[in-house]
Every structure is written in structure tokens, then in C-alpha cells.
Amino acid sequence: NYDSHTPRLMPPLKPHSECLTNYVYSTFEKDVVKYDLYQSAIKKALLDIVTYSGLQPLSILVAGAGRGPLIDRTIRVLKQLKLLDNVSIIALEKNKQACLYLQKRNFDFWNSRVKIIKEDMRQWKDETVKVDLCISELLGSFGCNELSPECLYVVEKYHSKPNTIFIPQSYTSYAAPIASPLLHQKLTNIENGKESLWVMHNVPFCILSSKINEIWTFEHPILKGTQEAPIFFRNSVTEFKVKYRGEIHGLIGFFTARLYDDIELSTLPD
């Protein structure tokens, strides 16, 4: 427990290498706005899939299912569209504790309709499984910084069809220089603190540039045309016009994500 109003610096989560705790999952699940947007995107994507594929059996993968909030929203949409009996749902999750939670929810709420696979998505290579829709929430505070592109590439390579839809379809990272004396003060006492990424909570800052610059974008599917391998490395040169006088203490990052079509979520302050 902690005072939610106290300024804090936290290292970014590393869900690809460390198992998240129930406390972290429960915090994620309180973001109702995000899941409402996901639900709208899932509904729009399924309507398009049915339009071009008909009512043939469909397969939906929730990659990195956690404790199942996206599965709840997916099943809600399938019931609305009267597609539940025509769709197989796969929950892919490597966290043992989360898988136990999924198993209980599957029995208690999902009528055991969900196939739960306990596997790291980067290692899951059962090429007999091809999905029509892949839904994930692998984004970090800077968009791509929790290895979403690398993880989803493996899913695409082994488990997608030519017309598989990914939610999100793309995400873009942004940056801007900031002045934050409190940030500078806190990092001064941390070894290599100024060379690391941090998540700020209630740490006051001022953006010094006239705008927040777009840095790079990842899209899904990643492989297009004759491209044989994706390029995950990104190198960006950008120019900031500093609007206000001040000492620059660091760069702040944001992201936008296009979930599907015109449905977007964003952390940009504007």
C-alpha cells in the first residue's frame, strides 16, 4: 500500500521476463476506458471479419491474456453479435498464477469455452493453429517498450492467416524535453538513474518544446509483401523547438495506439 498522491518513480514493468503480480493485474483492470475502447474495436473487427469470411468457424487469440479482462470483453461482444457458438477462443499466457486465475474464470464465467495455453508467446509455435483475430495489450508507457512488436511478430509468423486482424493495428511513440527539478533530484541519488527509463507518478514537470514529436511507428501485421524479416530496431532523429527557458532534465515519452480502424487510445496530453 502507498499514498497514491505521493510523487514516485517506478522502473517500467518487464512482463516478458518477469511475472506480474495480482496487484499489478488488478490495477490494469481498473482502466475501464481502455477496455471500453477495446470492446468497440473487437466488435468492429468481428463485423468486418464476418462480412468477408461469412459465418464459418472463427478463431480468436488473446495474446498475453493476464487474468482475462480482454476475454470478458470479447465474450460480451460475441454474445451481442450471436457468434459465441461459432468462435473458438484461445487465451495464451505464460504466468502460472494468472493461468490458475484464468482456469477458475473459465469454469465460473465462460462455460469452459476458452482454451487456455500456458506458454510464452515467443516460444509458442503450434503451426496447426491459425487465428482470424489476435487481441493483445502488450504496450508500455512508450508504446513499444515492453516488446509488443517482437512478441506479436512470432504470433504473426506461426499463427496468422493472410487476412488476420491484429488489435492494436499500430502504435506510435512520441517524445518531448522536460524540466522537472524533482525528477532530477530523485535520479541524482540513484545509480545510473539518469541513464534508465522510468515511469513517473505524480512527479511535476513542464514540457519545454512547442510540440511533442512523433518518433516512430510499428504496424501489425509486420510482415508485408516480400519482406522476410521485420526490423525492430528504430533510430530517429528529431528536432525540438524550445518554447520556454529552462533546464532540460530529461525526455518524456507518450504513445498513441490505433486499436482498429478509427478507434484509438492515447496518452498524449493534448
N, C-alpha and C positions, 0 to 999 in steps of 0.2 A: 504494500500500500504506500502511496505517496500523495503529496499535495499536488493536485493537477494544475494549480496556478503557479507553482514554483518553476522558474526557468531551469531547463535541463538540457544537457547534451547527451545523445544516445548514439552508439555505433549502429550502422544500418544492420538490419536482420540479414542472416545468411541461410535462408531456408533450404538452399541446395546442399549445404554441408552440415547444418545443424537442425535438429528437430525443434519446431516451435512448441511453446508451452500452451496449455489450455488457456492460460490468462491472455496470451497474445491472440489466440484464435477468438476468444470471447470479445476482445477489443475490436478486432476486424469486423466481427459480425454485427456490431452496433452501427455500422455505417449503412443505414437504411437507404440513403440517397443513392449510393453506389449500386446497391443491389436492385433498387427500382430501375435504374438505367440498364443494368444487365438484363433484367427481366424483359424490358421493352426491346432490347437488341435481340434477345433469344427469340421472342415472338416474331419479330420482323424477319429474322433469318429463316426460321422454320416455315413461315408462309412462303418465302421465296423458294426454299428447297422443295416444298410440296408442289409449287407451281411448275418447276422444271423437271422434277423427278416423279411426280404423281404420288400415290399413296402406298408405294412399295415399302417394305420394312426399312426403317432408317436406323442409323446407329449414331449415338451422341456420346462423346467423350468429355468428361470433366477432368482436365489435367491438373493435378495438384488440388485434389478435392477438399483437403483440410477436414473440417468437421461437417461439411455438407451444405453450406448456405446456397451455393450455386445449384446444387442438386434440388434443393427445396424449390427454388425459383423455376428451374427447368420443368419439374413435375407440375408445378402450378400452371405453367404455360401449356404443357401438353394436355392437361385436363380441360383448359379453356378451349383448345383447338380440337378436342376429342381425338387426339392422336396417341394417347398413352398406350393403348394396346398394340400400336403399330411401330413402337420405337423401343430399341434396346439402349439402356443407359449404362455406361461404364464409368466407374469412379477410380481414378488412378492416384494413389497416394503412397508415399514411402514411410511416413511417420507411423510407427507401430501404435502409439497411443491414439492418434487420430483415426486409424483404421478400426480400432475397437469401438470408438465412438460412432463411426460410420456403420458398423455392423449392427449396433443397437438401434440406430435411427432407421436403418433399412428394415429391421424387424418390426419396430414400433410404428413407423410412419409411412414407409414406402412400399409396404406389402411385399418386401423381398424382391422388388423388381430390379434393383440396382446390382450390377456385377462389380464387386469390389476387388481391385487388383493391388496388392501391396508390393510396389516396385518403384524404383527411381525411374522417372520417365526417360532419363538419358540412357538407361540400360534396358528398357522395355522394347523388345524387338520381335514381337509375335506378329509376323507379317501376314498372318491369316486374318487379322483384324484391321478393317478399313472403315473409317468413320466418315459420316456426312457432315458432322458439325463438331468442332473442337472448341470448348469453352475453358478459359483459364483466367486467373487473376494473379499473375506472377510478377506484376510490376512493382518496382521500388519507388523511392521518393524522386529519383531522377529518371524514372521510366524503365530503362533497360538495365539498371544497375543490379538487379537481382537475377540476372542470367535468363530472362524470359526468351530472348532470341535464340540462345544456344539450346535451351530446353525444348522449345517448340519446333526447332529445326529437326530434331530427332523424331518427334511425333510426325511431322510432315513427311520425312524421308521414308519411314517404315509403315505409317498407318493412315495415310491420306489417299483420297481419290483425286482425279484431275479437277473436280469441282468442289472439293471440301471447303467449307467456310470456317474461318477462324474468328473467334471473338476473344480479344480485340483483333481488328484487322490491321491496325497500325498504331504506333505511338511515337511521339516526338519529344525530344528533350530540349530544355531551354536553360539559359544561364544569364546572370547579371552580377556586376560587382556591388558589394555592400559595405557599409560602415556599421560596425557593431562592437563598441568598446567592451561590452560584457562578454561577447564571444571571444574576443582577443584575450581578455583577462583569464577566462576559463581555460583556453587552449595553451596559454603560456605555462601552466602548471602540469600539462600532460605531455609525456614523452612522445615525440613525433606527432603531436596533436595537430599541428598546422599542416601536416602532410597527408592527413587522413580525411575520409568522408565522415560527416556527422549528420544526424537528424536533430534538428533544433525544435524544442518545445518551449513556447513562451519566452524565447530569447529575443529581445527587441532588436530591430535592425532597420536600416534605411537603404533603399536601393538608390545608388548614385547615378546610374545611367539614365538616359532619356527613354530607353525602352529595354525590354527583356528579349535577348536574341535567341533565335532558333539555332540549335547546334546540330542535331542530326535526327533521322527518322528510320525506324525499322517497320517493315510491312510483312504481313502474312497472307498468303504463303510467301516464303522467302525465295524458293527456287522458281524461276520463271524462264520459259523458253529453253535455251540450250545451256543455261548456267548450270555447271556441275556442282559447285560448292558455294555456300554463302560466305560473304565477307563480314565477319562480326566486328573486326577492328574498325574503329571510327576515328578519324582525325579531322578536326575542324579548326579553321582559322576565322576568327570573328573580330569585329571592331566595335568598341563601345564608345559612345559619345557621352562623356560625363557631364551631367546637368548640374550637379551640386558640388560645392567644395567639400572635401572631407578626406579622411584617411581610409584607404581601402583595406579592409581586414579579411576579405575572402570573396568567394563567388558563391552565390546561392542558386540552386537548381530547382526546376519545376518540370512538369510534363503535361501533355495532353494525350488522350487516347481516343481513337475512333473505334468504338465498340463494333458498330455495324451501320453501314450506310451513313445517315446523318446524326446518329446517336453518339454523343461524345461525353467523356468526363474529363475534367481538367483541374489542375492545382494552381494554374496561373492566377495571380491576384486580380487581374482585370477580367 
